């Protein structure tokens, strides 16, 4: 008969002193002090010191002596207070210990390839291969516990607000626009494929057509993209759609949700409403559509001031439709020449051709370009940039987008360097009024910035005829500390507006139906005004737990090359399996030949 | 500015009389009574009668007159009591109506292909193609609402009991045993494939190795099997695993969970603990491992009584190791000869060669075989079968399995026919002590009945050496009204037991490692005793809502040929997509040739 736990290691307190308890757990470490054996026994809740002493442990001592690190033990004994000199203030349970009278070694363990403790220094590929051991480490368990708790908070809130949890298909149809799909060959229908969903977008809009009114799902999504540190081929989003709400009503609801999430996970009380910043302002002031607003240091447009100055590059950029902007790095006038020089390659990384600088020391402007400024230009810059003694001014002149990238990233770098960022802070903001359309220079047409069903701002609808690029969308992102943690939009529900949109995108009615057939059909049968949102759940958990990598927030993640090192996936499969699916893999030679052929006739099989 | 709802149609009551409210919804029907327009407005919560009258509606009447069925309306008006003669007792909101003063037609609608109402008689393929309209029907919305609520109840309970919601991968590795996998070709790793999980089995066991102790997930699973009415290629299970619990403790916990589920969804208070019946008893008494225990009518083994009787087939079956069993269909002696004859093809469908019968009328046994019984055999049968006036006795003689199938299905048929089944009842039972191993006649070896990590009953371990087929497993199914709604097992965690199991299955250590490599590796590092369970969520929802088809419980299901009629999936894809995935589809001719070749050398590509 197994000895099964009556209590958990980490939750016992002095209140249980005198009780006989049974614990199950893993050996964290063992010490033999003059014939008395101390074992730190670990379970999900924490660590308990258990003591084997010839005086009270009998045979259990000899059995315990066989236990090594990570052995699974069942022990029974009395909870006692420790002597005052052996109290361990670092341990939640440090005031008590168990005097063991019975023991069962439930299982032995090989020596793990890395120690089961926080902050372990080991190659990540080893951690991923032995993920089942990596997940024993307290920081990993804490992260997964918080993730589970966060999911529960989302669900409780949304359920309370009348949102219905509805599962949408994983085996679905390849979408015509968007990222690369993962495909699944059909056995029953030779030559045909399912696709894994990049998001439940179409289904959630259909559910609004169905009158379900409020939908949510913590949904797995799939994108076969080239991975970066913060991408995973499969990821999780908290997916939301609602009918009969305005954008403001929806954002307010989401703020309440986020406030509850922060309160109940990290104990932070957020101030509501969140700051709202337009896309235009975000780009102009911070050079980013997801600005980190934990600190200021806004960039200033000085094109008007320098448009006729003698700094040739400034004047010529201004003349050719570009912009000149400046950052004031407060108190950085003391930076060395080397530090200033190091900024040049940094700017180049973001497409900048150079970065001009001015230091303000002993009341004087210094630097290579100062001599080209007229006194009234210096006066105007001093005023606009709030220049004071000790400041470092940094100038970028280029196309608008390049200047935004260069100074936006410079702002973040300097902000970090100067310690302007309060790392304990959770600063949320809404970025609103995203552009509806972007111009694709290659395709020579407008493309949807969000998706083709995003609703334009009512007031901007006349711009479809005159300047589509200026139309603002009812689209919004939620940004936390400079990371996009969610985004959404109100959707077009009126046929005439949808037609304006398709026209702007250059789709004929036929093309639109080819691409979005059944969704457009559905819209004909009484579509309510609706809109939605999706939280990037993995990233949100990452930020709440202070991790810097999405892989730390996922129980069984994939590497940057989309590999599961634990179970060795993907892998080769039996050829009979492929036969049943009516496919075969391309031999290398064939692959190249066919690839070349396909390059010239991409639609060959249609 | 849109008029957005302040209230919902179905939840307004007399308490709101006198208030001005705004409603949004769909036109369920309209009636024009002498210039006064009545519209039933429908939303998720129900229906509200709204009234347009020249006396108080002004321009709204003319606008409303354009509205047709399924138009989306926003209306504003005062809640008033109806005249006593117009109160509609069939409607929850039948005592009130809205006097409309403002209206906005939010959207028009084409005439739907079938009426938006319950019990609609329309081909299911039309319903699936227009699923977004089908889901407007109240019975579909009620089902999805209950499904969402059921999921929430599962989560609340499990969360309260310390279970952690952990997501496991959808892109994972093809498993060596079990059903057919869905495969996903890898773009990054040419010639390699992910597989969609048939269940999170391996991951949940790994999480126990990780010491997470209590895991759950409402998990999507995938099986590429030939579909039946109650199968879907993707389905949902409530997946549970726990460490340091005994089977009894786990079943007790699950009973509490199910009791809460029934209480909060259908308002039924279940009696705990659930009846437990061993697999052997279930098969012997009901001919099924998922007996419907809402009624009795057990079959009785009468082999001993008839082994030397003059009914030749009984005696010869008994002599050759088969069994003879009987059902007593109470009060069915009056069945016509035709009714009795109709039972023969029914028995044949389950492999039976025939079905003998006896009726008991006016104190006399009648039927073709009666004359072959000796008086003492009739006496013994009367006693064993509790024979009374008016009974119909039905006999099957064959191999044990055939008799079980024939009489088990006959029992269900007659139980239904006689109205012995209380359709309002929710009768749960545990079927326990499943066999650990079954003998595969084709492969000439034992195979795992549940899976190769299922823990044998402690007491049966010596049988590995003597009679492995007799070993009982710590495996259990939960049965509701004759449907399996869940199953699970305690897992092997001891290396010596695992080795006995592999030996019984005929796997060498090397073969076992080839098949289950990383899981066996994991088991070496300190595995706790653990076990788990999975509820078939779709089927459970089906039974709770009284539906007879899994498709009715899934928002966007697939047909029996694994097709999504709404979005037309699977479908052909662009050849460039296949190129990127390093695969191509087989042309028909090639397919046959290669298939033939593969038939002779199935391992050719390994």
Contacts between the chains, C-beta under 8 A, distances in Angstrom:
chain1	res1	chain2	res2	distance
A	2	B	246	7.1
A	2	B	529	6.0
A	4	B	244	5.4
A	4	B	245	6.7
A	4	B	246	6.2
A	4	B	249	7.3
A	5	B	244	5.0
A	24	B	243	7.4
A	24	B	244	4.5
A	24	B	528	6.7
A	25	B	211	7.9
A	26	B	211	6.2
A	26	B	526	5.7
A	42	B	211	7.5
A	43	B	211	6.5
A	43	B	213	6.7
A	44	B	211	5.9
A	44	B	212	6.3
A	44	B	213	4.7
A	70	B	525	6.0
A	70	B	526	4.2
A	71	B	526	6.0
A	72	B	526	5.0
A	72	B	527	6.9
A	72	B	528	5.2
A	106	B	493	7.5
A	106	B	528	6.4
A	106	B	529	6.1
A	107	B	493	6.1
A	107	B	494	6.9
A	107	B	526	5.6
A	107	B	527	5.3
A	107	B	528	6.9
A	108	B	526	7.3
A	109	B	524	7.1
A	109	B	525	5.0
A	109	B	526	3.3
A	110	B	524	4.9
A	110	B	525	5.7
A	112	B	525	5.8
A	130	B	525	7.9
A	131	B	206	7.4
A	131	B	210	7.8
A	132	B	206	4.5
A	132	B	207	7.7
A	132	B	209	4.4
A	132	B	210	4.9
A	132	B	522	4.7
A	132	B	525	7.2
A	133	B	209	8.0
A	133	B	210	7.4
A	133	B	525	5.9
A	135	B	207	7.2
A	135	B	210	3.7
A	135	B	211	7.6
A	135	B	212	6.8
A	136	B	210	5.5
A	136	B	211	5.0
A	141	B	210	7.9
A	141	B	211	7.4
A	141	B	212	6.7
A	144	B	164	6.3
A	144	B	166	6.0
A	144	B	212	6.9
A	145	B	164	6.1
A	147	B	165	7.9
A	147	B	166	7.8
A	148	B	159	7.7
A	148	B	164	4.4
A	148	B	165	4.3
A	148	B	166	6.6
A	151	B	165	5.4
A	152	B	155	6.8
A	152	B	159	5.5
A	152	B	165	6.9
A	155	B	152	6.8
A	155	B	155	6.4
A	159	B	148	7.7
A	159	B	152	5.5
A	164	B	144	6.3
A	164	B	145	6.1
A	164	B	148	4.4
A	165	B	147	7.9
A	165	B	148	4.3
A	165	B	151	5.4
A	165	B	152	6.9
A	166	B	144	6.0
A	166	B	147	7.8
A	166	B	148	6.6
A	166	B	555	5.1
A	167	B	220	7.2
A	167	B	236	6.2
A	167	B	554	7.4
A	167	B	555	6.6
A	168	B	555	6.6
A	168	B	556	6.1
A	169	B	234	6.6
A	169	B	556	5.1
A	169	B	558	7.7
A	169	B	564	6.6
A	170	B	170	6.6
A	170	B	196	7.5
A	170	B	220	5.5
A	170	B	222	7.4
A	170	B	234	5.5
A	171	B	182	7.3
A	171	B	222	7.3
A	171	B	233	6.1
A	171	B	234	5.5
A	171	B	558	7.3
A	171	B	564	7.5
A	171	B	569	7.0
A	171	B	570	7.9
A	172	B	564	6.7
A	172	B	567	6.2
A	172	B	569	5.4
A	173	B	564	7.0
A	173	B	567	4.4
A	173	B	568	6.4
A	173	B	569	3.9
A	173	B	570	7.7
A	173	B	571	6.0
A	174	B	571	7.0
A	174	B	573	5.2
A	174	B	577	7.2
A	180	B	187	7.1
A	180	B	577	7.8
A	180	B	580	7.1
A	181	B	577	7.1
A	182	B	171	7.3
A	182	B	184	5.3
A	182	B	194	7.9
A	183	B	184	6.9
A	183	B	185	6.6
A	183	B	573	6.3
A	183	B	577	6.5
A	183	B	578	7.8
A	183	B	581	6.3
A	184	B	182	5.3
A	184	B	183	6.9
A	184	B	184	5.5
A	184	B	196	7.2
A	184	B	570	7.7
A	185	B	183	6.6
A	185	B	185	7.7
A	185	B	583	7.7
A	185	B	585	7.9
A	186	B	562	6.9
A	186	B	570	4.0
A	187	B	180	7.1
A	187	B	224	5.6
A	188	B	561	5.6
A	188	B	562	5.0
A	188	B	563	7.9
A	189	B	561	7.8
A	189	B	562	7.7
A	189	B	563	7.2
A	189	B	570	5.2
A	190	B	585	7.2
A	190	B	586	7.5
A	190	B	588	7.9
A	190	B	591	7.6
A	191	B	572	6.2
A	191	B	585	4.5
A	192	B	570	3.8
A	192	B	571	5.5
A	192	B	572	5.8
A	193	B	570	5.3
A	193	B	571	7.0
A	193	B	572	7.5
A	193	B	573	5.0
A	194	B	182	7.9
A	194	B	569	5.4
A	194	B	570	4.8
A	195	B	569	7.5
A	195	B	573	7.7
A	196	B	170	7.5
A	196	B	184	7.2
A	202	B	567	7.3
A	203	B	555	7.6
A	203	B	556	6.2
A	206	B	131	7.4
A	206	B	132	4.5
A	206	B	556	8.0
A	206	B	566	7.8
A	207	B	132	7.7
A	207	B	135	7.2
A	207	B	555	7.1
A	209	B	132	4.4
A	209	B	133	7.9
A	210	B	131	7.8
A	210	B	132	4.9
A	210	B	133	7.4
A	210	B	135	3.7
A	210	B	136	5.4
A	210	B	141	7.9
A	211	B	25	7.9
A	211	B	26	6.2
A	211	B	42	7.5
A	211	B	43	6.5
A	211	B	44	5.9
A	211	B	135	7.6
A	211	B	136	5.0
A	211	B	141	7.4
A	212	B	44	6.3
A	212	B	135	6.8
A	212	B	141	6.7
A	212	B	144	6.9
A	213	B	43	6.7
A	213	B	44	4.8
A	220	B	167	7.2
A	220	B	170	5.5
A	220	B	220	7.4
A	222	B	170	7.4
A	222	B	171	7.4
A	224	B	187	5.6
A	233	B	171	6.1
A	234	B	169	6.6
A	234	B	170	5.6
A	234	B	171	5.5
A	236	B	167	6.2
A	243	B	24	7.4
A	244	B	4	5.4
A	244	B	5	5.0
A	244	B	24	4.5
A	245	B	4	6.6
A	246	B	2	7.1
A	246	B	4	6.1
A	249	B	4	7.2
A	493	B	106	7.5
A	493	B	107	6.1
A	494	B	107	6.9
A	517	B	568	8.0
A	518	B	566	6.1
A	518	B	567	5.7
A	518	B	568	7.2
A	522	B	132	4.7
A	524	B	109	7.1
A	524	B	110	4.9
A	525	B	70	6.0
A	525	B	109	5.0
A	525	B	110	5.7
A	525	B	112	5.9
A	525	B	130	7.9
A	525	B	132	7.2
A	525	B	133	5.9
A	526	B	26	5.7
A	526	B	70	4.1
A	526	B	71	6.0
A	526	B	72	5.0
A	526	B	107	5.7
A	526	B	108	7.3
A	526	B	109	3.3
A	527	B	72	6.9
A	527	B	107	5.3
A	528	B	24	6.7
A	528	B	72	5.1
A	528	B	106	6.4
A	528	B	107	6.9
A	529	B	2	6.0
A	529	B	106	6.1
A	554	B	167	7.4
A	555	B	166	5.1
A	555	B	167	6.6
A	555	B	168	6.6
A	555	B	203	7.6
A	555	B	207	7.1
A	556	B	168	6.1
A	556	B	169	5.1
A	556	B	203	6.2
A	556	B	206	8.0
A	558	B	169	7.7
A	558	B	171	7.3
A	561	B	188	5.6
A	561	B	189	7.8
A	562	B	186	6.9
A	562	B	188	5.0
A	562	B	189	7.6
A	563	B	188	7.9
A	563	B	189	7.2
A	564	B	169	6.6
A	564	B	171	7.5
A	564	B	172	6.7
A	564	B	173	7.1
A	566	B	206	7.8
A	566	B	518	6.0
A	567	B	172	6.2
A	567	B	173	4.4
A	567	B	202	7.3
A	567	B	518	5.7
A	568	B	173	6.5
A	568	B	517	8.0
A	568	B	518	7.2
A	569	B	169	8.0
A	569	B	171	6.9
A	569	B	172	5.4
A	569	B	173	3.9
A	569	B	194	5.4
A	569	B	195	7.4
A	570	B	171	7.9
A	570	B	173	7.7
A	570	B	184	7.7
A	570	B	185	8.0
A	570	B	186	4.0
A	570	B	189	5.3
A	570	B	192	3.8
A	570	B	193	5.3
A	570	B	194	4.7
A	571	B	173	6.0
A	571	B	174	7.0
A	571	B	192	5.6
A	571	B	193	7.0
A	572	B	191	6.2
A	572	B	192	5.8
A	572	B	193	7.4
A	572	B	605	7.2
A	572	B	606	7.7
A	573	B	174	5.2
A	573	B	183	6.3
A	573	B	193	5.0
A	573	B	195	7.7
A	574	B	602	7.2
A	574	B	603	7.4
A	574	B	605	7.2
A	574	B	606	7.2
A	575	B	598	5.8
A	575	B	602	7.5
A	575	B	604	5.9
A	575	B	605	4.2
A	576	B	598	5.8
A	576	B	602	5.4
A	577	B	174	7.2
A	577	B	180	7.8
A	577	B	181	7.1
A	577	B	183	6.5
A	578	B	183	7.8
A	579	B	586	7.8
A	579	B	591	7.6
A	579	B	594	6.6
A	579	B	595	5.6
A	579	B	598	5.4
A	580	B	180	7.1
A	581	B	183	6.3
A	582	B	585	5.9
A	582	B	586	5.0
A	582	B	591	6.2
A	583	B	185	7.7
A	583	B	583	4.9
A	583	B	584	6.8
A	583	B	585	5.6
A	583	B	586	6.4
A	584	B	583	6.8
A	584	B	584	6.5
A	584	B	586	6.0
A	584	B	594	7.2
A	585	B	185	7.8
A	585	B	190	7.2
A	585	B	191	4.5
A	585	B	582	5.9
A	585	B	583	5.5
A	586	B	190	7.5
A	586	B	579	7.8
A	586	B	582	5.0
A	586	B	583	6.4
A	586	B	584	6.0
A	588	B	190	7.9
A	591	B	190	7.5
A	591	B	579	7.7
A	591	B	582	6.2
A	594	B	579	6.7
A	594	B	584	7.4
A	595	B	579	5.7
A	598	B	575	6.0
A	598	B	576	5.9
A	598	B	579	5.3
A	602	B	574	7.2
A	602	B	575	7.4
A	602	B	576	5.2
A	603	B	574	7.3
A	603	B	575	7.9
A	604	B	575	5.8
A	605	B	572	7.4
A	605	B	574	7.5
A	605	B	575	4.2
A	606	B	572	7.7
A	606	B	574	7.2
A	606	B	575	8.0
